[in-house]
């Protein structure tokens, strides 16, 4: 399945603030990969971009990460076998506060919208094609190789109030040709209405 999933960050006076991401599962609904837009900073010592919890500095950039069992490498989707940078939400945090590699609890709690492929309708080839489309868009938005200092991505708005990680979810969902998330889905997701690169 390809899904849009929510990680509920904060609840202030009953208001939920959501981080949205795209999640790919294996047929048994175990998380295989996720795509996140994340605030990032350049780590000079390590020579790569690293995600930060929230962007606030002018040097912070909005970058797109494909993490989990799939990875983007030199223009191709390859099997990586482990979670890498940006895997803050892999496995998925369930409503019981426990970490689940299985999306079923999050599906039952309404924190996941299945965009395509419920009950094994997508083949591995179909999913790979969708991921290639998503990561080609990511590269067009400046999120190329993590070790390339010039692949900066986009400016990150202070404290996420503007085009942010939720904008990445909305943009890539459209790029992959997946239907728009229903209005009932999730809480407040600042930036979700913004499509990047248009």
Secondary structure, 3 states (H helix, E strand, C coil): CEEEEEEEEEEECCEEEEEEEEEEECCCCEEEEEEEEEEEEEECCCCEEEECCCCCCCCCEEEEEEEECEEEECCEEEECCCCCCCCCCCCEECCCCCEECECHHHHHCCCEEEEECCCCCCCHHHHHHHHHHHHHHHHHCCCCCCCCCCCCCEECCHHHCCCCHHHHHHHHHHHCCCCCCCCCCCCECCCCCCCCCC
